[in-house]
Amino acid sequence: MARIVVIGAGMGAMAAAARLAVAGHRVTVYERGGTYGGAVRRFERDGFGFDTGPGLLHLPAVYRDLFVKTGKEPLEELVELTQVDPASRHVFADGTRVDLPNASRSGTVSALDAALGAGAGERWGDFLVRAREAWDRTRRPLLEEPQAADTTPLAREPYPALKAGLLRRPTTTLAQVGARELRDPRLVALLDAYAWAYGFDPATAPASATVLPYMEQTFGSWYVSGGIRALADAVHQRCLKRRVEFVFDSAVTGVVEKDGRAAGVELAGGEIVAADHVVAGAPLPALYGEHVVAWERQDDWPSYQTDTTGRLTVCLALRGAREAGAAHRTVVHAAGDRPTVTVLRPDDPALRPDAGHESVTLSATVDLYPEHDWAELAGELVTAAESAVPGLRERLLWQEVRTPEDTRRETGAAEVPGPALAGGRGMYLPAANRSPLPGLYFAGGWSHPGGGLAHAGMSGALVAGLIVEGDDFRGSR
């Protein structure tokens, strides 16, 4: 039985902790804040509740696997999962609206043809076929296997080039995919929205980001009753059942090195906690910036996340019931300088004081530089949301604005990491789960395979596999 210290209580860190505890190890989690879940948080006031991190779950199989591998009760016995249908309602800049069904390619094609004109659905469907090629080429190395020592193959663009006569025109960015293949500005906006949702600028994101709409439209979108925070509650409880120990309000200030490998951690009060392995689940920018971990050369620091974007969230408490036919998620696409805004309206009694009220969450990806007038920008989000929520201004009781600085205060980093992407000269590959220091591992959104709820769960599985199976570990099955 090994002694394992986990830094941070985010979703990836807890996923690793539960799996390692089941394998017979003694696991202690040190979290500098007062709660678990990382960016998966809830804001509550006056009987209203809001998810301030992710609002929907994709690839729920990742967490089903976690609960199957760590105990008797399956995930669905602990949380209620519901497929969101329609998966999303889209309001384009010209006023066109379309509802896209959940995990139905034929239904999506039909909906786009009906709303945007004949041929629009076929162009989107053909694009998804090519996106599937990129998915098939990268799924194992990007999601299910430890990051290879040689990442050169993943630096090449896996998205297939279009034929132009006898030649193939290379497509290197997501914006080029939209311009060359989709043509209709509304289809281009639809594609761009999937990138912005993960913090990627389509103008710089590699063409392989096409896997993001493919993944969602193929495997579906799911809501957790009580909000996504209920999933964090379930993972935390599973850790406790496996006798993982949590120590909150206890910051780790350094990783102890002995004989060329990680040998424990130093706490803020100076206490040294010995360990056979250390799993760092806190954001890597914070761990590096605060000198919790350090490399001999700055070049060892991964160059991941070239897009310095964060998340602005506005929580709205509304009087009046949610109208019939309301969509759980509406994407109001960018118009002028206003960013694309996601409007979440879960029909969930747990998030409202009574049936005569409604909680609504607005979010947008924003560039962190230059500085913004957050109140002004929040007002733009509310204005955009009026096209998704009838009578919003008249119904508004109060609002709470949460900026990227709130994210930094709660998690250590203002940026929101996106999932790993191939192409882009390797600039969109996060840090490997094995650190340059033997015995120190990385889990969570800033490490392989990147950000997002599902990806965080995968990182925990990969770290546990590397510690338990060592060099024989070949990836998740």
ZILINKA-V379332 format. One record per backbone hydrogen bond with DSSP energy under -1.0 kcal/mol. NH is the residue of the N-H (numbers start at 1). CO is the residue of the C=O. If there is no record, write none. Layout:
# ZILINKA-V379332
NH&CO, NH&CO
This chain:
# ZILINKA-V379332
4&26, 5&277, 6&28, 7&279, 8&30, 14&10, 15&11, 16&12, 17&13, 18&14, 19&15, 20&16, 21&17, 22&18, 23&19, 24&21, 25&20, 26&2, 28&4, 29&245, 30&6, 31&247, 37&9, 40&37, 41&39, 43&50, 45&48, 48&45, 49&351, 50&43, 52&41, 57&222, 62&59, 64&60, 65&61, 66&62, 67&63, 68&64, 69&65, 77&74, 78&75, 79&75, 82&223, 84&221, 87&100, 88&100, 89&329, 90&98, 91&331, 92&96, 95&92, 98&90, 100&88, 108&104, 109&105, 110&106, 111&107, 112&108, 113&109, 114&110, 115&111, 116&112, 117&113, 120&117, 123&119, 124&120, 125&121, 126&122, 127&123, 128&124, 129&125, 130&126, 131&127, 132&128, 133&129, 134&130, 135&131, 136&132, 137&133, 138&134, 139&135, 142&138, 143&139, 144&140, 145&140, 155&152, 164&167, 167&164, 169&162, 174&205, 175&202, 177&173, 178&174, 179&175, 180&176, 181&177, 182&178, 183&178, 184&182, 188&184, 189&185, 190&186, 191&187, 192&188, 193&189, 194&190, 195&191, 196&192, 197&193, 198&195, 199&196, 200&195, 204&201, 205&201, 209&206, 210&207, 211&208, 212&209, 214&210, 215&211, 216&212, 217&213, 218&214, 219&215, 220&216, 222&57, 223&82, 225&80, 227&224, 230&227, 231&228, 232&228, 233&229, 234&230, 235&231, 236&232, 237&233, 238&234, 239&235, 240&236, 241&237, 242&238, 243&240, 244&239, 245&27, 247&29, 249&33, 250&31, 253&266, 254&266, 255&292, 256&264, 258&261, 261&258, 262&438, 263&256, 265&273, 266&254, 267&271, 268&251, 270&267, 273&265, 275&263, 276&3, 277&3, 278&439, 279&5, 280&441, 281&7, 287&283, 288&284, 289&285, 290&286, 291&288, 292&287, 293&287, 300&297, 301&298, 309&307, 310&366, 312&364, 313&402, 314&362, 315&400, 316&360, 317&398, 318&358, 319&395, 320&356, 326&323, 330&343, 331&89, 332&341, 333&91, 338&335, 341&332, 342&363, 343&330, 344&361, 345&328, 348&346, 351&348, 352&349, 357&354, 358&318, 360&316, 361&344, 362&314, 363&342, 364&312, 366&310, 368&308, 374&372, 377&373, 378&374, 379&375, 380&376, 381&377, 382&378, 383&379, 384&380, 385&381, 387&384, 388&385, 389&385, 392&389, 395&391, 396&392, 397&317, 398&317, 400&315, 402&313, 406&403, 407&403, 408&404, 409&405, 410&406, 411&407, 412&408, 416&309, 420&449, 421&428, 423&154, 425&155, 426&423, 427&424, 429&426, 431&446, 435&440, 440&437, 441&278, 442&433, 443&280, 447&444, 448&431, 450&447, 451&418, 456&452, 457&453, 458&454, 459&455, 460&456, 461&457, 462&458, 463&459, 464&460, 465&461, 466&462, 467&463, 468&464, 469&465, 472&469, 473&470, 476&144
